[in-house]
Amino acid sequence: MRTNQKLQIPHVTFRYSPIYDEQWRAAFDLLPKHERPYPDVKTTMVFMHRLEKEWRKNEQNTFKAIQKYSGIRWTIKEHLCYVVGSGDPFSDPLTMPVFAPQAPIDYVSDVLCHELIHRNMIEPAFAIRWKRIFGKLQQKYPKDNENVLVHVVVHAIHDQIFKNIFSEDRLLREKRIMSVHPDYRRAWEIVDSIGAENFIKKYLHSGSGNK
């Protein structure tokens, strides 16, 4: 019985897929410039194991925190995370590229958390609420695009995870790195102007019976 209960806790399964990686390599080869060669399989696998080791340190607490702050229970229990040589991190299919050697592995874990917040937002229960939440945000911030408003939600949740599980330093690092992206920078400005806790109470938990 205890084993069955344990299996119900959401978790990330890290996976290397040669077929998937080859598609990313093909896209990489079409780029006009390359800052570094496309990582080989050994490099990708070493990186994947490093990321998994770092992620496992706080995996359960992170999944619980995402659910707590979003107000949406996880129905997806296994999250396959494909690790590829190069590309952009994104949530569906959950994909993480090999980061540059100088990137701290705990920062890569923070990026994975960001993508998992997005995955919580595609849970059916959140999709039902999103129209109401997005409508309220559009009324309050009519000049901002959908990408900004989506990331206001993501950043508010992530803010609380940084402050309650990790550290203020990691939060500041996240904001500094994201400041080069106008939409992400604007989303953080909105979160900071309201306060993440206040935003969550007003937009995510207000009128929700699923906290």
C-alpha positions as YAML, in Angstrom:
chain: A
units: angstrom
residues:
- id: 1
  name: MET
  ca: [0.00, 0.00, 0.00]
- id: 2
  name: ARG
  ca: [2.81, 2.37, 0.86]
- id: 3
  name: THR
  ca: [4.42, 1.70, -2.51]
- id: 4
  name: ASN
  ca: [1.21, 2.59, -4.34]
- id: 5
  name: GLN
  ca: [0.92, 5.83, -2.39]
- id: 6
  name: LYS
  ca: [4.51, 6.69, -3.25]
- id: 7
  name: LEU
  ca: [3.82, 6.18, -6.94]
- id: 8
  name: GLN
  ca: [1.05, 8.79, -6.76]
- id: 9
  name: ILE
  ca: [3.55, 11.57, -6.07]
- id: 10
  name: PRO
  ca: [4.30, 13.45, -9.31]
- id: 11
  name: HIS
  ca: [7.82, 12.92, -10.57]
- id: 12
  name: VAL
  ca: [10.04, 13.65, -13.53]
- id: 13
  name: THR
  ca: [11.44, 10.80, -15.60]
- id: 14
  name: PHE
  ca: [14.49, 11.94, -17.52]
- id: 15
  name: ARG
  ca: [14.93, 10.40, -20.94]
- id: 16
  name: TYR
  ca: [17.30, 10.55, -23.87]
- id: 17
  name: SER
  ca: [15.67, 9.77, -27.22]
- id: 18
  name: PRO
  ca: [18.07, 9.43, -30.17]
- id: 19
  name: ILE
  ca: [15.21, 10.06, -32.62]
- id: 20
  name: TYR
  ca: [14.08, 13.24, -30.86]
- id: 21
  name: ASP
  ca: [17.65, 14.47, -30.41]
- id: 22
  name: GLU
  ca: [18.33, 13.98, -34.11]
- id: 23
  name: GLN
  ca: [15.45, 16.32, -34.96]
- id: 24
  name: TRP
  ca: [16.99, 19.02, -32.78]
- id: 25
  name: ARG
  ca: [20.38, 18.40, -34.36]
- id: 26
  name: ALA
  ca: [18.84, 18.86, -37.83]
- id: 27
  name: ALA
  ca: [17.27, 22.16, -36.75]
- id: 28
  name: PHE
  ca: [20.61, 23.21, -35.20]
- id: 29
  name: ASP
  ca: [22.42, 22.53, -38.48]
- id: 30
  name: LEU
  ca: [20.09, 24.96, -40.27]
- id: 31
  name: LEU
  ca: [21.14, 27.86, -38.04]
- id: 32
  name: PRO
  ca: [23.54, 30.34, -39.69]
- id: 33
  name: LYS
  ca: [25.77, 30.64, -36.61]
- id: 34
  name: HIS
  ca: [26.77, 28.30, -33.79]
- id: 35
  name: GLU
  ca: [28.30, 29.43, -30.51]
- id: 36
  name: ARG
  ca: [29.45, 25.85, -29.83]
- id: 37
  name: PRO
  ca: [29.26, 22.46, -31.56]
- id: 38
  name: TYR
  ca: [26.15, 20.35, -31.08]
- id: 39
  name: PRO
  ca: [26.80, 18.20, -27.99]
- id: 40
  name: ASP
  ca: [27.44, 14.53, -28.64]
- id: 41
  name: VAL
  ca: [25.47, 11.76, -26.96]
- id: 42
  name: LYS
  ca: [28.00, 11.27, -24.13]
- id: 43
  name: THR
  ca: [27.93, 14.98, -23.26]
- id: 44
  name: THR
  ca: [24.14, 15.01, -23.32]
- id: 45
  name: MET
  ca: [23.88, 11.94, -21.10]
- id: 46
  name: VAL
  ca: [26.36, 13.34, -18.56]
- id: 47
  name: PHE
  ca: [24.40, 16.57, -18.44]
- id: 48
  name: MET
  ca: [21.11, 14.69, -18.04]
- id: 49
  name: HIS
  ca: [22.46, 12.75, -15.05]
- id: 50
  name: ARG
  ca: [23.77, 15.93, -13.44]
- id: 51
  name: LEU
  ca: [20.38, 17.59, -13.88]
- id: 52
  name: GLU
  ca: [18.55, 14.58, -12.49]
- id: 53
  name: LYS
  ca: [20.76, 14.48, -9.40]
- id: 54
  name: GLU
  ca: [20.15, 18.18, -8.74]
- id: 55
  name: TRP
  ca: [16.43, 17.98, -9.44]
- id: 56
  name: ARG
  ca: [15.84, 15.04, -7.08]
- id: 57
  name: LYS
  ca: [17.04, 17.11, -4.10]
- id: 58
  name: ASN
  ca: [13.80, 19.08, -3.96]
- id: 59
  name: GLU
  ca: [11.51, 17.30, -6.42]
- id: 60
  name: GLN
  ca: [8.67, 16.41, -4.07]
- id: 61
  name: ASN
  ca: [8.66, 19.80, -2.35]
- id: 62
  name: THR
  ca: [8.65, 21.56, -5.71]
- id: 63
  name: PHE
  ca: [5.70, 19.60, -7.07]
- id: 64
  name: LYS
  ca: [3.77, 20.21, -3.84]
- id: 65
  name: ALA
  ca: [4.56, 23.93, -3.96]
- id: 66
  name: ILE
  ca: [3.43, 24.34, -7.56]
- id: 67
  name: GLN
  ca: [0.13, 22.72, -6.64]
- id: 68
  name: LYS
  ca: [-0.21, 24.82, -3.49]
- id: 69
  name: TYR
  ca: [0.34, 28.17, -5.16]
- id: 70
  name: SER
  ca: [-1.56, 27.46, -8.38]
- id: 71
  name: GLY
  ca: [-4.48, 25.90, -6.53]
- id: 72
  name: ILE
  ca: [-4.53, 23.07, -9.10]
- id: 73
  name: ARG
  ca: [-3.94, 19.45, -8.14]
- id: 74
  name: TRP
  ca: [-1.66, 17.39, -10.32]
- id: 75
  name: THR
  ca: [-3.39, 14.66, -12.31]
- id: 76
  name: ILE
  ca: [-0.31, 13.92, -14.43]
- id: 77
  name: LYS
  ca: [1.95, 11.82, -12.22]
- id: 78
  name: GLU
  ca: [4.83, 11.06, -14.57]
- id: 79
  name: HIS
  ca: [6.43, 13.92, -16.49]
- id: 80
  name: LEU
  ca: [8.78, 12.67, -19.20]
- id: 81
  name: CYS
  ca: [11.61, 15.15, -19.62]
- id: 82
  name: TYR
  ca: [13.53, 14.72, -22.85]
- id: 83
  name: VAL
  ca: [17.09, 16.01, -22.74]
- id: 84
  name: VAL
  ca: [18.55, 17.07, -26.08]
- id: 85
  name: GLY
  ca: [21.84, 18.53, -27.24]
- id: 86
  name: SER
  ca: [20.59, 22.01, -28.09]
- id: 87
  name: GLY
  ca: [17.34, 23.95, -28.34]
- id: 88
  name: ASP
  ca: [14.87, 25.86, -26.23]
- id: 89
  name: PRO
  ca: [13.40, 24.58, -22.97]
- id: 90
  name: PHE
  ca: [9.65, 24.07, -23.19]
- id: 91
  name: SER
  ca: [6.81, 22.34, -21.45]
- id: 92
  name: ASP
  ca: [5.02, 20.02, -23.88]
- id: 93
  name: PRO
  ca: [6.71, 17.76, -24.70]
- id: 94
  name: LEU
  ca: [8.81, 18.61, -21.67]
- id: 95
  name: THR
  ca: [12.24, 19.29, -23.12]
- id: 96
  name: MET
  ca: [15.52, 20.52, -21.68]
- id: 97
  name: PRO
  ca: [18.62, 21.23, -23.79]
- id: 98
  name: VAL
  ca: [22.21, 20.87, -22.67]
- id: 99
  name: PHE
  ca: [23.18, 24.22, -21.16]
- id: 100
  name: ALA
  ca: [26.55, 25.90, -21.63]
- id: 101
  name: PRO
  ca: [29.28, 24.48, -19.34]
- id: 102
  name: GLN
  ca: [29.36, 27.66, -17.25]
- id: 103
  name: ALA
  ca: [25.64, 27.47, -16.38]
- id: 104
  name: PRO
  ca: [25.15, 26.35, -12.75]
- id: 105
  name: ILE
  ca: [23.20, 23.12, -12.58]
- id: 106
  name: ASP
  ca: [20.86, 24.55, -9.96]
- id: 107
  name: TYR
  ca: [19.90, 27.23, -12.49]
- id: 108
  name: VAL
  ca: [19.04, 24.50, -15.00]
- id: 109
  name: SER
  ca: [16.84, 22.94, -12.30]
- id: 110
  name: ASP
  ca: [15.12, 26.32, -11.88]
- id: 111
  name: VAL
  ca: [14.36, 26.38, -15.60]
- id: 112
  name: LEU
  ca: [12.87, 22.90, -15.32]
- id: 113
  name: CYS
  ca: [10.66, 24.17, -12.49]
- id: 114
  name: HIS
  ca: [9.51, 27.03, -14.74]
- id: 115
  name: GLU
  ca: [8.46, 24.53, -17.41]
- id: 116
  name: LEU
  ca: [6.64, 22.37, -14.86]
- id: 117
  name: ILE
  ca: [4.62, 25.39, -13.75]
- id: 118
  name: HIS
  ca: [3.53, 25.69, -17.38]
- id: 119
  name: ARG
  ca: [2.59, 22.00, -17.29]
- id: 120
  name: ASN
  ca: [0.44, 22.56, -14.23]
- id: 121
  name: MET
  ca: [-1.31, 25.31, -16.18]
- id: 122
  name: ILE
  ca: [-2.32, 22.84, -18.90]
- id: 123
  name: GLU
  ca: [-4.04, 20.61, -16.38]
- id: 124
  name: PRO
  ca: [-7.77, 20.47, -17.34]
- id: 125
  name: ALA
  ca: [-8.81, 22.11, -14.06]
- id: 126
  name: PHE
  ca: [-6.58, 25.10, -14.72]
- id: 127
  name: ALA
  ca: [-7.71, 25.39, -18.34]
- id: 128
  name: ILE
  ca: [-11.27, 25.84, -17.08]
- id: 129
  name: ARG
  ca: [-10.18, 28.71, -14.81]
- id: 130
  name: TRP
  ca: [-7.78, 30.31, -17.27]
- id: 131
  name: LYS
  ca: [-10.46, 32.18, -19.23]
- id: 132
  name: ARG
  ca: [-11.56, 33.99, -16.07]
- id: 133
  name: ILE
  ca: [-8.01, 34.69, -14.91]
- id: 134
  name: PHE
  ca: [-6.87, 35.86, -18.34]
- id: 135
  name: GLY
  ca: [-9.93, 38.08, -18.71]
- id: 136
  name: LYS
  ca: [-9.18, 39.83, -15.42]
- id: 137
  name: LEU
  ca: [-5.54, 40.29, -16.37]
- id: 138
  name: GLN
  ca: [-6.47, 41.71, -19.78]
- id: 139
  name: GLN
  ca: [-8.75, 44.25, -18.13]
- id: 140
  name: LYS
  ca: [-6.01, 45.28, -15.71]
- id: 141
  name: TYR
  ca: [-3.17, 45.23, -18.28]
- id: 142
  name: PRO
  ca: [-4.76, 45.86, -21.71]
- id: 143
  name: LYS
  ca: [-1.47, 46.85, -23.36]
- id: 144
  name: ASP
  ca: [0.33, 43.62, -22.51]
- id: 145
  name: ASN
  ca: [0.29, 40.58, -24.78]
- id: 146
  name: GLU
  ca: [-0.74, 37.04, -23.87]
- id: 147
  name: ASN
  ca: [2.83, 35.84, -23.41]
- id: 148
  name: VAL
  ca: [3.40, 38.51, -20.78]
- id: 149
  name: LEU
  ca: [0.18, 37.68, -18.93]
- id: 150
  name: VAL
  ca: [0.85, 33.94, -18.98]
- id: 151
  name: HIS
  ca: [4.26, 34.57, -17.48]
- id: 152
  name: VAL
  ca: [2.84, 36.81, -14.79]
- id: 153
  name: VAL
  ca: [1.12, 33.67, -13.49]
- id: 154
  name: VAL
  ca: [4.23, 31.52, -13.93]
- id: 155
  name: HIS
  ca: [6.52, 34.05, -12.26]
- id: 156
  name: ALA
  ca: [4.19, 34.66, -9.30]
- id: 157
  name: ILE
  ca: [4.16, 30.94, -8.54]
- id: 158
  name: HIS
  ca: [7.90, 30.64, -9.11]
- id: 159
  name: ASP
  ca: [8.55, 33.65, -6.86]
- id: 160
  name: GLN
  ca: [6.96, 31.83, -3.94]
- id: 161
  name: ILE
  ca: [8.86, 28.63, -4.68]
- id: 162
  name: PHE
  ca: [12.15, 30.52, -4.69]
- id: 163
  name: LYS
  ca: [11.35, 32.27, -1.41]
- id: 164
  name: ASN
  ca: [9.96, 29.24, 0.43]
- id: 165
  name: ILE
  ca: [12.12, 26.38, -0.87]
- id: 166
  name: PHE
  ca: [15.28, 27.89, -2.31]
- id: 167
  name: SER
  ca: [16.66, 31.39, -1.75]
- id: 168
  name: GLU
  ca: [16.33, 35.07, -2.51]
- id: 169
  name: ASP
  ca: [19.66, 34.87, -4.34]
- id: 170
  name: ARG
  ca: [18.27, 32.31, -6.80]
- id: 171
  name: LEU
  ca: [15.20, 34.49, -7.33]
- id: 172
  name: LEU
  ca: [17.38, 37.52, -8.08]
- id: 173
  name: ARG
  ca: [19.49, 35.46, -10.47]
- id: 174
  name: GLU
  ca: [16.34, 34.36, -12.30]
- id: 175
  name: LYS
  ca: [15.15, 37.95, -12.68]
- id: 176
  name: ARG
  ca: [18.57, 39.09, -13.86]
- id: 177
  name: ILE
  ca: [18.82, 36.40, -16.53]
- id: 178
  name: MET
  ca: [15.22, 36.88, -17.67]
- id: 179
  name: SER
  ca: [15.68, 40.66, -17.94]
- id: 180
  name: VAL
  ca: [17.11, 40.26, -21.47]
- id: 181
  name: HIS
  ca: [13.69, 39.00, -22.67]
- id: 182
  name: PRO
  ca: [11.21, 41.92, -22.87]
- id: 183
  name: ASP
  ca: [8.08, 39.84, -22.20]
- id: 184
  name: TYR
  ca: [9.61, 38.01, -19.25]
- id: 185
  name: ARG
  ca: [11.02, 41.25, -17.86]
- id: 186
  name: ARG
  ca: [7.62, 42.92, -18.11]
- id: 187
  name: ALA
  ca: [5.95, 39.94, -16.41]
- id: 188
  name: TRP
  ca: [8.33, 40.24, -13.47]
- id: 189
  name: GLU
  ca: [7.62, 43.98, -13.26]
- id: 190
  name: ILE
  ca: [3.90, 43.24, -12.91]
- id: 191
  name: VAL
  ca: [4.47, 40.54, -10.29]
- id: 192
  name: ASP
  ca: [6.73, 42.83, -8.27]
- id: 193
  name: SER
  ca: [4.27, 45.72, -8.47]
- id: 194
  name: ILE
  ca: [1.45, 43.59, -7.03]
- id: 195
  name: GLY
  ca: [3.45, 41.22, -4.87]
- id: 196
  name: ALA
  ca: [3.46, 37.50, -5.67]
- id: 197
  name: GLU
  ca: [1.43, 36.54, -2.59]
- id: 198
  name: ASN
  ca: [-1.20, 39.16, -3.31]
- id: 199
  name: PHE
  ca: [-1.37, 38.14, -6.96]
- id: 200
  name: ILE
  ca: [-1.89, 34.49, -6.07]
- id: 201
  name: LYS
  ca: [-4.66, 35.30, -3.60]
- id: 202
  name: LYS
  ca: [-6.42, 37.69, -5.98]
- id: 203
  name: TYR
  ca: [-6.12, 35.87, -9.29]
- id: 204
  name: LEU
  ca: [-5.40, 32.19, -8.61]
- id: 205
  name: HIS
  ca: [-7.12, 31.36, -5.33]
- id: 206
  name: SER
  ca: [-10.05, 33.77, -5.47]
- id: 207
  name: GLY
  ca: [-13.25, 31.88, -6.26]
- id: 208
  name: SER
  ca: [-11.40, 28.54, -6.43]
- id: 209
  name: GLY
  ca: [-12.47, 25.60, -4.38]
- id: 210
  name: ASN
  ca: [-9.39, 23.61, -5.36]
- id: 211
  name: LYS
  ca: [-6.52, 24.93, -3.27]
...
